[in-house]
Amino acid sequence: MTATDHRPAKASSGERVADWFDGRLGVYALGRRYLRKVFPDHWSFLLGEICLYSFVVLILTGVYLTLFFHASMNEVTYHGGYVPLNGIRMSEAYASTLHISFDVRGGLLVRQLHHWAALVFLAAMLTHMMRHFFTGSFRRPREVNWVFGWTLLLLGLFEGLFGYSLPDDLLSGTGLRFVDGAILSVPVVGTYLSFFLFGGEFPGHDIVARFYSLHILLIPGIMAALVVAHLILVVYHKHTQFAGPGKTERNVVGTPFLPVYLAKAGGFFFLVFGVLALISAVATINPVWSYGPYRADQVSTGAQPDWYLGFAEGLVRVMPGWEISVAGHTLVLGVLIPIVVFPLLLVAIGVYPFIESWVTGDRREHHLLDRPRNRPVRTSIGAAWISLYLILLAGGGNDIVATRFHLSINTVTWAVRISLFVVPAVVFVVTRRICLGLQLRDRELVAHGRATGVVTRLPHGEYVEVHRPLGPAELHTLTEHEHRDRSDHRDLQTADPQPALDGARVPARHEEPQP
């Protein structure tokens, strides 16, 4: 044997590159720690992924659209692929939107994909937050992450407003006229704010360029940073999970990130992308060529904002046209009150975790999710808020409702006004009673088992229905919240991370200890 036989084999180029990165970034340690991170299995966790993937689609399609869009209100004479508008004077913004729709290869598909992705992003985000609300996952230590998500929702509302205002068509211009009226109703400084925003008397010449900068730079940058921070906190705090056998406050049961969850997430991304592309290809949205260019002396018939801002318009439409004079200033309460109530409805969502913690005095950490029926007050509050939102959404389209159902618009408006105070209260009471009824049903199941439909006769002549006792897993799911409510923080910290049911350890596919 020669001396050269004892020399170590020369590392491959891939190993050398990996060693180079590990020496500077510590990728091996990060990989060992996070590539096997556990993700619980439940369909509701996909809502957050839909938000993330829709956001990615928005970024990709937005970059493509910026290559062709001209954010200018300078007037030009249109000569393009849409013949009915040839020879019409319009802004460069509107002309470039028509150019994207009819003259750029794939432009209309990308435009519609961008718009549909925005609607799905906001819908998924609202649904995702409601899932967190009803299951109580916003509690300590996740209050900050809840605020991050709420801020993303708030920014998404305004990002959508800025986005569909850019084409400078008659529909978006009508929406901006609404925004201008709301700003002008602000006491004392309303006129100054309007002149500052629009660069002069409405509609001015700067609003599209200013919204464009906000739409493609400032707000997306903030939202991207919040998404990253949101995901970092998800990794740091570990995932929440629904109660079940083998699941405690101190572990996470599910599948590892690599390779199982990564494969699922990758496939789900392309599924979301594909569904959005299919919808965009077959369902027209925001056909700006049908509305025509914006003119200040015209209003688009049946003008409605996108669904996520419909409740804001509903607040204004159902409000009586009250005006008062104070110190020589006219206060338009019919607009001022709604623009004050609008942020309050949103702020109520953002601060709710802190209010609940203060009212209940609960300062414990929570990593197991609640069943909504086991928190009847919180569930009732959420249901009442949703009913309030839907009523205001209907109020925002009171003219559409009146014409479609052949009703008086005054009848529809007064119905919305009354429902605004009555329906949320009724929904709160009914939802609470339903939750309490479901709790009683769970108690009966635990005490007597599940009915089998088999009737038997006892020796003394009585007929009874045979009940099948619940299995250990189902019993654990139905009774776990009662045990957790009786426990204090010390019990949670010292609890065995591997509980036993009926003397036997419940097997779990994969567990990640909670730090």
N, C-alpha and C positions, 0 to 999 in steps of 0.2 A: 504493500500500500504506500503510495507516495504522499508527500506533504500536501499536495494540492487536493487530495481527497477529503481532507478535514475542513476545507474552506466552505463557509456557508454559501448556498446558492444565491446568485445575484437576483435582487428583487426586480419584479416586472415594473414596467412604466406605470401601470395603474396603481400598484402598491406605493411607488415613490410619490405619485401625486397625492394619494390618500394620506401618506405620512406627512407630506408638506402641509396639507390643510389641517391635519390634526395638531401639528406642532404650533400652529398659529391660531386656530379657532377651537380646538378641543372637540372636534366633531365626534370622536369615538365615545367620549363620556356623554355627550348630548344624545347620541344615538342609543346608547345603552339605557339611558334614563327615559327617553320620550318615545322611541319607536315602538316600544311595547306598552304604551299607555293604553288603558282599558276604556272602551266606549260601551255604555249600556245599550241594550237592544230594545227599542220601543219606537213605534211609527211616529210619535209626536216629535221625536228628536230630529226628524227629517225636515221639519219646518224651518229650523235655523239654517240647514244646509240649502234649502231653496232660496232663502234670503241671500246667502253668500254667493251662490252660483248665479242668481239673477243680477247681483251687483257686478260680478265678473263680466257677464254678457253686456251690461250697460257700459262698462269701461271700454270693452272691445269695439262695440258698435259706435260709441261716442267718438272714439279716436278716428274711425273711418269717416264719420259725418263731418268732423272738423276740417277734413281735407277739401271739402267742396262748399261749405257754408260761408257766406259773407255777412258778417254781423254789422250791417250798415243800414241806416234809414234814408240814405240818399236815393232820390227817385230816378228810376230808369224806365225805358219803354221795353216791354217784354216781347221777345221774339224767340220762341222756343218750341219744344215738342208738344205743348198743350195748346192746340190751335184756338179754342174758344177765348183765350185770354190774350192772344197776340194783338199787339198795338195798344194794350192797356198800360197806363202809368202805375207803377208800384215801386215799393222799396226794394233795394238790393237783397235784403233778407228774404223777402217773399219770393223774389225772382230766383234766388239760389235754391230755395226750398223746392220750387217747381222744377228747377234744373236737376236736382238730386232725384226727384220722383220720376221724371220722364226721360231724362237724357243720360244719366249716369247708370252704367251697367250694374244691376243689383241694388241701385240706390233706394228704390221704393221698399224693397224687402228689408233692407237694413234700417230704414226710417221706422218702418212698422215694428221691426224686431226691437228697436230701441224703446219705442213707446210701450209695447206690450210688456217688455222686461221691467220697465219702470212701474207699471201697474201691478205686476206680479210681485215685484220686490216689496212694495209698500203693503200689499195685501198679506204676503207671507210674514212680513215684519210685525204687522198688527196682530195676526193670528199667533205668531211665535210669542209675542209679549203676553197675550191673553192666556196662552198655555202656561207660561211662567206664573202669571197672576193666580190662576185658579188652582194651581198645584203648590203654590207657596214657595217656589224655588228662589224668590227674591230675598228671602230672609238671610240673616247673618250666616256666612260672611260675604254674601253676593249683592249687597245693596249698591255698591259702586258699579258693579257690572250692569245692574238694572238701570242705573242712571245713564251709563254709556249707551245701552240699547234704546232708552227713551230719547236720548239726544240724537241718535241716528234716525229715529222715526220723525222727530221734529225737523231735522235738517232735510230728510227725504221729502216732507211735505212742501217745503219751500223750493227745494231743488226741482221738484215736479212742476211747480208754478212757474219758475224761471224757464224751464225747458219748453213747456208748451206755449210760452209767450214769445219765443224767439222767431217763429215764422212770420210774425206780423200780419197774420190773416185777420179776417173780420171777427172770428170767434175769439181768438186770443186777445185782440184789441178790445173787445167788449169786456173780457175778464180784467184787463188792465184798467179800464174805466171804472170797474167795481173797486179795484185796489185804490185808485186815485180818490174815489169818493170816501172810502174808509179812512184814508190818510187825512183828507181835508176835514173830517169830523173831529179830529184831535183838537182840543181847545188850545187857543193862543198860537201854538207852533205848527198847526196842521198845514197852513199855506206854505210856510217855509220848507217843511219836510217834502211837500209835493214838488216844489220848485227844485229842491236839491236832488230828488230822486230822478225826475224826468228831464232835468236840465232846462227848465223853463215851463211855460204853459203846456198842459197836457195836449197832445202826446209827446211834445218835444222832439229832439233829434238824437238823444243819447241813450234812451232806455234800453234798446236792443243790445248795443255794445256793452253797456254796464251789466245787464243780465247775462250776457254771453261770458264775460270774464268771471262772474260769480258761478255760472253754471259749469264751466269746464275747468276752472282752476281752484278757486278758494274752497267752495263747498265740497267738491269731490276729494280734495286733499284732506280736509278735516274728517270726512266720512271714512276715507281709507285708513287714516291714523286711528280712528275710533274702532274700526273693524279689527285692526291688528291688536289694539289694546284689549278689546273684548275677547278675542281668542286667547291671548296670553293669560287673562284672568280665568278663562275657562280651564286652561291647562293647570294653572296654579291652584285653583280651588278644587279641582277634580269635578267630575260630572255628578249631578244629582241622579237619583234613581227611584223608581217606584218601590214601595215596600213589597217584600216577598221572601221566601225561604232563602237563607244564606246571605241576605242583604241587610247590612247594618249601617249605623251612622259612621262607622270607621273603615269601611271598605267599599270598593266599586266592583260590581260583578258584570261581566260582559265579554266582548271580544277585543283582542289587541289591535292596535293601530296598524301594525305591519305583521302579516300581509292582509289580514282579513278585512279590516275596516277600510284600508286604503283602496282595495279592489272595489268594495261596495261604493265608496265615495266617488271614485273615478267613474264608475258606471252610472251612478246617479247624476253626476254633473252632465254627462252627455245625454241622459234622458231628459233632464230639465231643458238643456239647450235645444234638443230636438223637438220637444213639445212647444217651446216658445217659437221656434222657427216654423213649425206646422201652423200654429195659430196665426202667425204673421203672414204666412203665405195665403191663407184662405179667408181671413177676416180683416176687412178694411177698418182702419182706425185713423181718426183725424185727417179726413180727406180735404186738405186745405184748398185744393183747386175748386171745390164746391162752394166754399165760403167767399172766395174772392179776397182782394187786398183790403186792409183796414182803412176805413174812412171815418173820421170823427163824427160825421153827421148820420151815420148808419149804425144799426144794431142787428146782429145776427138773430134770426128767428129761432126760438127754443134754445137759446144759449145756456149751456150747462158746463160747469167745471168738471174735471175728473172726479171720480167718486170720493177720493180721499179728502177733497176740500168742499164737497157738497154740503157737509153739515155747517161749514162757516157761512155759506151763502144762505142756508136755511135759517140761521139765526137772524140775518138781516131781513129776509123776506117775511118772517112771521112777526117781527117786531112792529108794533104800531108806530106811525110816523110822528112821534112826539118831538117837540122843540120847545126850549125854554131860553130866556134871555137872562144872563148873569153878568153884571158890571159892563153892560154894553156889548157883550159877546153872545152870539147865538149858539147854543149847544144843541146839536142834532142828536138827541137821545136815541132816535130810531136806528142810528148807525153806531153811535158811540158805545152804547151798552153792549151790543153784540160783539164789537171788537175787544171789549174788556172780558166778556164771558168766554170768548173763543180760546184765549190762552189759559184761562182758569180750568177749562175742561181738560186741557192737555197737562197742565201742571198737576192736577189732581192725580193723574196716573204716575207722574214722576216721583212725587213725594209720598205715595201710599206706603211703601215699605217702612219708612220712618214713622209714619202715623200709626201703623199697626203695631210696630214694636213698642211705641210709647203707650198706646192704649192698653195693650195686653201685658206689658211689662216683661215680654219674652226677650231675653238677651242671649239665649243659647244659640249655638251653631246648629244648623239643620242641613243634612245631606240627603235625607229621605223625603220624598215628595208626599204631599197630602192627596187624598182622594177628595175632590170638591165637595162631596156630600158630607164629609166630616168637618168641614169649615163652612157652616151654613151662612154666617154673616158675610164673610168675605165673598163667597159665591154669589150671594144675593146682591151685594154691591156691584160686582162685575156684571151681572146680568142686567141690573138697572142701568148701568152706564151704557151698555150696548144698546138697550132699548132707547135710551135718550139719543144716542148717535143715529140710530135708524130713523127715528121720528124727525130729527133735524135734516137728515138726508132726503126724506120725503118732502119736507118743507122747502128744501132748496130746489126741488123740481115741481113746485105746486102748480105751475102752469101746464106742465106735461101731464101731471096726474089729472088735472081738471079737463083737459082736452081729450085724453084717452078714455076717461070714464064718463064723459059728458056731464060733468058737474060744474057748479059755480065755483070760480076761483076763490070767492069769499068764503064759501062753505068749507073748501079744503083748508084755507088759511086758518079759519077758526077751529076746525077739527085738530089741526096741528098745534095750535096754541093751547087748547085744553089738554090734549094728550101729553104735551110737554111737562105738565105738572102731575097728571093723573097716572099715566102709564108706568113711569119708572117706580112710583110708589107701589102700584099693584104688582108689578113684576118682582119687586123686592120681597113683598109678603108671600106671593105665590112660590117663588123660588126657595125661600126659607122653609116653607111648609113641605115642599117636595123633598128638600134635603133631609129634614127631620123624618119624613116618612120613609125615605130610603135607609136612614140609620136604623129605624125600627125594623125594617125588613131584614137588614143584615143581622140584627140582634136575634130575630126569630130563626134565621138560618143557622147561626152559631148554636143556639140553644136546642133546636129541634131537628136540624138537618134539612135536606132538600126533599120536597114532596115527589113521590114516585108515580102517583096516579093509581097505585094498587090499594084496593080497599079489602080489609080482612075483618073477620069476625072473631072477637075475643071469647074465651070460654063462658063468660057470664052473659053473652048475647050482644055486647056493644060492638058497633061497627066503627072502625078507625082506619085512617089512611096511613099507609106505611111510609115512613120518612127514612131517607138514606143519609147517614152521618157524613159530614164534610170531611174531605181528606186533610191531612196535616198542612199541605201547602195553602189550600183555600182558607183554612182556619187562621193560619198565620197572617195572610193578607187582610182578612176582615177584622182581626183583633189587634194588629200591631200598633195602630195609632193610639189605642187606649193605653197600652203599656208605655208608649213613648210620652204620652201626656202626663202620666203619673211619675215619670222619671225626672230627676233633677240633673243638672249639668255634670255632677260628679259621677252619677251612674253611667252617663253616656261616655265619659272619658275612660272608665274602667271596665266597660262592657267587653265580654268575650267577642272578638271579631268573627268567631265561627260558632254561632248558636246551634243548638240541637233541638229537634222537634221529636217528641215521643221517644227520647233516648237515642236517636240516630242523627248523625251529621248529615245535613242536606248537601248533596254534591253541587258544586258550582263550576261552570266551565272555566272561568278565569277570574281571579280576584286581584285587585290592586289595593294594597293597604292605604287607608286614609292617614296622612301625616298628622 
